[in-house]
């Protein structure tokens, strides 16, 4: 810091204001690079906590889902042959339909 102040004071005696201003900026920039960072001992922040688990389903909700699963097995041909992703999509559509959700 003392070096920056000394250079600024010595640069004010030049006749051209723009020249002194530019030299001061150049000198202060190079001097600031030499100064240690302000947060040298700053620790990295801790990792984010894990996302909370979804709430547990109530007994009524589990019974409803079992009932819907049985209905889907009876109504959809080849339910067993569907992939798990396709089944999950059909279950979601059934749940939305039963609960009254609209897209």
KAPE-V644722 format. One record per residue. N is the residue number from 0. PHI is phi in whole degrees, 0 to 359 (NA if undefined). Layout:
BEGIN
n=N phi=PHI
n=N phi=PHI
END
This chain:
BEGIN
n=0 phi=NA
n=1 phi=299
n=2 phi=295
n=3 phi=296
n=4 phi=296
n=5 phi=299
n=6 phi=293
n=7 phi=294
n=8 phi=293
n=9 phi=285
n=10 phi=280
n=11 phi=286
n=12 phi=280
n=13 phi=282
n=14 phi=289
n=15 phi=269
n=16 phi=291
n=17 phi=294
n=18 phi=295
n=19 phi=293
n=20 phi=296
n=21 phi=295
n=22 phi=293
n=23 phi=297
n=24 phi=296
n=25 phi=294
n=26 phi=293
n=27 phi=292
n=28 phi=295
n=29 phi=291
n=30 phi=288
n=31 phi=293
n=32 phi=296
n=33 phi=280
n=34 phi=286
n=35 phi=294
n=36 phi=298
n=37 phi=293
n=38 phi=246
n=39 phi=293
n=40 phi=258
n=41 phi=291
n=42 phi=274
n=43 phi=288
n=44 phi=293
n=45 phi=293
n=46 phi=294
n=47 phi=295
n=48 phi=293
n=49 phi=294
n=50 phi=294
n=51 phi=294
n=52 phi=288
n=53 phi=296
n=54 phi=297
n=55 phi=290
n=56 phi=280
n=57 phi=285
n=58 phi=300
n=59 phi=298
n=60 phi=295
n=61 phi=297
n=62 phi=296
n=63 phi=299
n=64 phi=294
n=65 phi=296
n=66 phi=298
n=67 phi=297
n=68 phi=299
n=69 phi=297
n=70 phi=298
n=71 phi=295
n=72 phi=298
n=73 phi=283
n=74 phi=272
n=75 phi=261
n=76 phi=288
n=77 phi=74
n=78 phi=302
n=79 phi=293
n=80 phi=282
n=81 phi=292
n=82 phi=286
n=83 phi=297
n=84 phi=292
n=85 phi=295
n=86 phi=298
n=87 phi=298
n=88 phi=296
n=89 phi=294
n=90 phi=300
n=91 phi=297
n=92 phi=298
n=93 phi=297
n=94 phi=299
n=95 phi=297
n=96 phi=295
n=97 phi=292
n=98 phi=276
n=99 phi=89
n=100 phi=281
n=101 phi=238
n=102 phi=280
END
